[in-house]
């Protein structure tokens, strides 16, 4: 059974300042050895491939917008957004980021 609470769409901001849909998947957080820290992971709904692997950094300005959107910049001119299907999933991941 799939956990719909954490179902998200991953978006990246392109050069024209438009959001590109990178795919739909399920987000989780966990320690990633290679990144040496807690990270957000999004696995594609379709094939389980990794859509996003992003280390949660205290220096990153994460923003929670509306009730189902988390937005941040990973590098200069590289903005990311997670759009959650449900508010509960967004709140849960937001809490993990704040820790």
C-alpha positions in Angstrom: 0.0 0.0 0.0 1.4 3.4 -0.9 1.6 6.2 1.6 -0.4 9.0 -0.1 0.5 11.4 2.7 4.0 11.9 1.3 3.2 12.0 -2.4 4.9 14.9 -4.0 5.7 16.5 -7.3 9.2 17.7 -7.7 9.8 21.0 -9.5 12.9 22.9 -10.6 13.0 26.5 -11.6 14.3 26.9 -15.2 16.2 29.9 -16.7 13.0 31.5 -17.8 11.9 31.5 -14.1 9.2 28.9 -14.9 8.7 25.7 -12.8 9.6 22.5 -14.6 7.8 19.3 -13.4 10.5 16.7 -12.6 8.0 14.0 -11.8 5.8 12.5 -9.1 7.0 10.3 -6.3 7.2 9.7 -2.5 9.4 11.8 -0.2 11.2 10.6 2.8 14.0 11.8 4.9 17.0 9.9 6.2 20.7 9.9 6.7 22.7 9.7 3.5 26.3 8.5 4.0 27.6 10.0 0.8 26.2 13.4 1.7 27.2 13.1 5.3 23.8 14.2 6.7 20.1 14.1 6.8 18.6 14.4 3.4 15.3 14.6 1.5 14.8 11.7 -0.9 12.1 11.5 -3.5 11.6 8.2 -5.3 9.6 8.1 -8.6 6.2 6.6 -8.4 6.6 5.0 -11.8 9.9 3.1 -11.4 11.3 3.8 -8.0 14.2 5.8 -9.4 15.7 8.7 -7.4 14.1 12.0 -8.5 15.7 14.0 -5.8 18.5 13.6 -3.2 19.0 16.8 -1.3 21.0 17.3 1.9 19.1 19.3 4.6 21.4 22.1 5.4 21.0 24.6 8.2 22.3 27.3 5.9 19.6 26.7 3.3 16.5 29.0 3.5 13.6 26.7 3.2 10.2 28.2 2.8 6.8 26.7 3.5 4.2 28.2 1.2 0.4 27.7 1.4 -0.1 24.4 3.2 1.4 22.0 0.7 4.5 23.6 -0.8 8.2 23.7 0.4 10.6 25.8 -1.7 14.4 26.3 -1.4 17.5 27.1 -3.4 20.1 24.5 -3.6 22.8 26.4 -5.5 23.0 29.7 -7.2 20.1 29.7 -9.7 18.9 26.3 -8.8 15.6 26.5 -7.0 13.6 23.4 -6.0 10.0 22.9 -4.9 8.1 20.0 -3.4 4.4 20.1 -3.9 2.6 17.8 -1.5 -0.7 16.0 -2.3 -1.7 16.4 1.4 -1.0 19.0 4.1 -0.1 16.2 6.6 2.8 15.1 4.5 4.0 18.6 4.0 3.8 19.3 7.8 5.7 16.1 8.5 8.6 16.8 6.2 8.7 20.5 7.3 9.2 19.2 10.8 12.1 17.1 9.7 13.7 20.1 8.0 13.3 22.2 11.1 15.0 19.6 13.2 
